[in-house]
Amino acid sequence: MGKDNKIVRIGISHDQRMKNQLGDGYVPCEVSGRYLHFKGEDKRLGYVMVDVRTQTENGDKLLCELILHKKDLVRALSNLDE
């Protein structure tokens, strides 16, 4: 194998790997192995389905599922800017 055929692997962070696997719905906690996974929404009722999950030695574990009003999430996040 010549130098021209050499493959160089570029490592990625755990967070980037999870974002690649779970998509835009992945929101990690900055100080623990927990994260939110936004699974979808019911546009008719205005609900958003969110899993609260954690990483353990035995793999991924669901802690609870939340069904929230999207407008409440938007309101709460917009108040953080004030």
Secondary structure as UniProt FT lines:
FT   HELIX           3..5
FT   HELIX           14..22
FT   HELIX           23..25
FT   STRAND          26..28
FT   STRAND          34..42
FT   TURN            43..46
FT   STRAND          47..56
FT   TURN            57..58
FT   STRAND          59..69
FT   HELIX           70..79
FT   TURN            80..81
//
